[in-house]
Amino acid sequence: MTAQQDIKADTWTVAGRTFTSRLIVGTGKYKSFEENAAAVEASGAEIVTVAVRRVNIADPNQPMLTDFIDPKKITYLPNTAGCFTADEAIRTLRLAREAGGWNLVKLEVLGEAKTLYPDMRETLRATEQLVKERFEPMVYCVDDPIAAKQLEEAGAVAIMPLGAPIGSGLGIQNRVTIRLVVEGANVPVLVDAGVGTASDAAVAMELGCDGVLMNTAIAEAKEPVLMARAMKAAVEAGRLAYLSGRMGQRKYADPSSPLAGLI
Amino acid sequence: MVETVQETVRVRVNGEPKSVSAGLTIAGLLTEIGISPKKVAVERNLEIVPRATLDSVRVEDGDSFEIVHFVGGG
């Protein structure tokens, strides 16, 4: 089997839906819809996150995201970005479900504007309510294995811990806690937020995450389409490295050439 | 005598006050604003209006609507 076939066969499943690409990309901050669509294409992503906002009733005929990224081909994952309470997030997702017609959503309930850290008390409350209403929430959360467990028990279909603050590009700040979340979870774990460049995405995958979600790292690169390609390659490389089982680390050198037969 | 002045109702749409013809359905309201009902979701007085009922629910005086769609986001 070639490496390419290996990647193809290596799927992941969330709430009964199976995907090949382990990279989810956002659709915010792009210069144009054209560039956004080209970056999605280059990333190989099968899921994109989208926000829910008021239609501009003064000019309702402006181009729409759906004209450029076809929701029939790419799964739209509506988010609750900008919501600071459970009630706002639930209200937003009820509208999203009506607009899109599906239950798979991304929940994020923010605690403060400065760090955009999640408010876990409100996040847990929103998760419980959404599950009662038959939503399937993928949940943005802190990199805390206990909080992750509580979300899973509440019915989260995926756990999405931050690697670093949203939009910061700082990379995975605590590999130990991300790994603990991965080891404790029975649902997919995706690093959501904090990735800045390809190696950060590879780190997340080497830790055993099922996927990575990113927006700014691609959208704010000088060449977003090229960075989208880099991220696709990094997620695949990190995944293959994780599956291959990396070598142990040693304190000192170990020669690669045989010592026997030296002249 | 025939009433010639068309009756209107006052509503709010996405936070903006608006006068619209009385008796419109929500689908009619969307069309009047120039929005395709297929691409949006509608909330009326904080309650979701199911897509299947856009053609039958009538706009009432004092209603407050939120009309949303998907935009780029992370």
Interface residues (C-beta under 8 A of the other chain):
Chain A: G26 T27 G28 K29 Y30 F33 N36 T49 V50 A51 V52 R53 R54 V55 I57 P60 N61 M64 L65 T66 P71 Y76 P78 N79 A81 R91 R94 L95 A96 R97 E98 A99 G100 G101 I166 G167 M214 N215 T216 A219
Chain B: V13 N14 G15 E16 I33 G34 I35 K39 V40 A41 V42 E43 L46 I48 V49 P50 R51 E66 I67 V68 H69 F70 V71 G72 G73 G74
